[in-house]
Amino acid sequence: MASGFADLVLTGGRVLTLDEDFTVASAVAVAGDRITAVGTDASVGKFIGPRTRVIGLDGRAVLPGINDAHLHLAMFGESALTVDLTAVDSVAALRRTLEDATAGPADGQWLIGEGWREAGIAEFRTGEAVPHRSLLDPVTGERPALLHHVSRHSILVNTVALHLAGIDRDTPDPVGGHIVRDAAGEPTGLLLESAGVLVSGHVPPRPEQQRLDAIVSAMRTLNSLGVTSVTDPIVRPELLRDYLTLHRQGRMTVRVNALLHWDWPSPSTSLAGITTALRYAGVSTGLGDRWLRIGGVKLFADGVPSHRTAWVNQPYPDGSCGHLVGPGADDRERYTELLDIIETVHRHRLQVQVHVTGERAADAVIDGIARAQEADPWPDARHALIHGTLLSREAPARLAEHGIGVITSSLMKSHSGASMAPVIGPDRWARAFPAGELLTAGVLVADSSDAPVTYPDWRRGLATFVGAAPHPLAEVAVEHRLTREQAIRLWTTAGARLEHAEHLKGSIGVGKLADLVVLEQDPMSVPDTALRTLRPVLTLVGGRTVFDTEGSPSAR
């Protein structure tokens, strides 16, 4: 802004700065990729010059760009290229959908589906049928078929795929996984956790250009929702290369905080494997720039309650309690391995974010982070639990004591209730993702969509946590509901802080990146139920327009 004038000024609106005092301004000025002034129309107006683009907001609201703290960006993009099974509600509908499917994901041979769930398919829900390859075989023929469960913690495959992978009754379960078998000992085609790798490893990778275009398409979808930053929690070396390619090509419209992972689609990481990976990686948290940075390492402690693979204290209906997904002959060995892995990552000065859904797994990870910090203090590590679906009564205080954050999954409250409640009980499900309790305890909490597990609509998350859930099983107890300010911070300032980037983004202030979203309505004044329909009309990333609707504010 050598001339002293701004490139862009937004004026006449409700600018929710999300600063410490939750100041509401009416105007904001942008020069280059930074915010240069925030205040009243009069105070910001002096930055308007002959070449300044001026947008009259007419009372519309402005928020910092939305920061989704846990979103599988590349997976979300590629999910649009697969067979959509999210609306399939019966075995007959499943078969019709597969029968109508044509193009494969890579070489035209494989049939890949995405998003089925037991609770959504009537026969699975009532027990008339179970997920089994015999349901797929008649309509998939000689094509190998692989259907991702909505949780991404299991796959259902047909007989052709099993044979191609060499899986039969004598194939042993891999570490951290389970090959589901029928009464006769034959594989059913349902593969839980790391067992899915036995088949998915045979699916050819997509061509590079198709992968890149899918990521860019996903970014544009996110921009239309006002999302400007994400943490991608499973970034393998191949995906990091794709992100670097997009960065070099100038095609990124969403900032990516990458969590490194070397084992996916297996959730099982070994101490030997992570030690070797980190020896050669040569990275630490913060490496990168404002568009693409290394955030840390993603680990898995357990699976998911719907599959009875989350490690819990209170047994599931079948009497099991799940277990940790890492190597080890028993719970004690797996626990020790997990703690050693956490300490190894911590010593490399890489932030640790760990998937936990069972309260026993969460307690184990807290133990591991506390031990690592005691042995080698890193006061500003900002390690975090991902999901924190079920937590023990003692967990919030321990999390606060050790400076451990939690990335909740508010959208799962409505998406997953029908699957979770029958397995863990409605009372325990009602206490899932306890953001309010965590905030009261002083824990840093950010919220997320976990797309493509859910559609990345942060507005639905706001509504859920303030008490306007779109589904009865997503209700939050009155005493644990959030204020609107708290809920908005979970999608803006909190995500930035977890990334060690609060000096750059997450709020609207002078010197911050000009990542902004203009909403048709003010989220602080609409009825609770209207939060789900807040309408983004303009999204800026670094001052550049990445989304604009025909109904956007007038400009001159």
C-alpha positions, 0 to 999 in steps of 0.5 A: 500500500505504497500510495497509502490507499487500500486495494479493497474496502468493505464498508457498512457491515457488521465486521465480527473481528473475533478479537479478545473482546469480540469487537464489532466494526463496520468496515475493513480495508485490505492491501495486498494479502493483508488487512490494513485497517479495521474500524468505522466507515469513517476511519476506514474510508480515508484508505479509499483511493481512486483505484480502490474497490469498494464493496458496500455490505448493506448490513451484511456480516463479515467473519474471519475465513472459516478454519476447519481443523480436521478435513481430509481435503484430497479424500473429499475431492476424490469422493466426488469421483466415486459412487455416492452411497450416502443416500442408499437406504436398502439392499435393493437400493444399494444394488441398483446404485452399483448396477448403474455405476459405470466409470471406475476410479483409476483404470476403469475396472475397479468399482469404488463406492463411498458413504454407506452405513449400517444404520442407513440400510434398512436390512442392516439396521433391523438385522435381516441382513449383514454387510456381506459380499454376496449382496454385491456379487450379483450386480458387480460381476467380474469387476472388483468392488470396494465400498468405503464405510462412511467412517472410513474405518472399514470397507465392504468388498465383493468376492472378486476383490477378495480373490484378487487380494488373495484373502481366504479363510486362512488369511490372518488378521493384520495388526490393528485390523480384523477380517470379518468371517461367517460362521463357517470361517469364510471372509464376509467381505467386511474388512475393519480398520487396517484389514482394509489395506489388504484390498485397497493396496491393489487399487491403482492410483489415480492419474496425477492430473485427475488427483490435482483437479479433484483437490482444486474442485474440493477447494472451490466447494469449501470456498463457497462455504466460506472455508479458507483454511483446513488441517488435512490430517492424513498427508502421505508423502505422495499427497504432500507432493501433490499439494506442492505441485498445486502450490507451485502452479498457483492453484491453491485457494485454501490454506493447508496445514498438513499432518504427516502420516506414512501408514494410511490406509492402515491406522496402525503405526509402529515405533520402528516405522515412525522412527525410520520415517522421522529420521529421513523426513527432516521436518518440524512443526511450522516448516512451510509458508502461509499456503502450505505448512507442516503442522505435525504428525497424525496418529491413531490410538483406536478405531470407532465405536460403531465398529466396536473398535474404539477402546472403551471402559464400558463394554459394548453389547457383545461384551468386548471393549475394543483395543488400541490399533497399534502393534502388541500382543495385548493391551499393555504392549500396545499401550507402551508402544503408543506412549513411545511413539508419542514421545518420539514424535514430540522429541522431533518437535512435531505436534502430535494429533491423535485420533481417539474415540474411546475414553480409555484410548483418550486417557492413554494418549493423555498419559503419553503426552504428559510423559513426553512433556515431562521428559522433554518440555515443549511448552508451546507444543499444542498437541491435541486429541482428534474427536475426543468422542467419549471422555472420562470424567477426569479427562477435561481437567487433565487435558487443561493441566497438560495444555492438550487441545481437543478437535471436536466433531460437531457434525457427527452428532447428527450424522452418526447418532443412529449408528452410535447410540445403539452401540454405546447407549443413548446416554453416553452418546448424548455426552459425546464431543463435550465441547462445553465441558472442555471449554469450562475446564480451560481446554483449547477446543476447535471444531471440524467436519472430518469430511468426507465423513460428513459434508463440511458445513460448519454452519450445521456445527454452529447450530448443533453446539448452541442447541439447535441440532438438526436431529434428536440424537444430536441434542446437546444438554442445556448446561453444555451448550455454547454461546454463539461467540464460543461456537464461532471461535471454534471455527476461526480463532481456535483452529488458527491457534492449534496451528500456531498461526493466531498471529496470521489468521483466525481474527480480523485485525491489522496485519492479519491475512485478508481471509474473510467471508461475507454472510448474507445474515448476521450469525449473532442475531438470526434465530438459532435454527437459521444458523444452518442456512447462513448464506456466504456471498463472498469469500476472500483468501489473502485479499483475492476473491475465491468465491462470489455470488450474483447476490454479493454486495454491490461494488464500485 
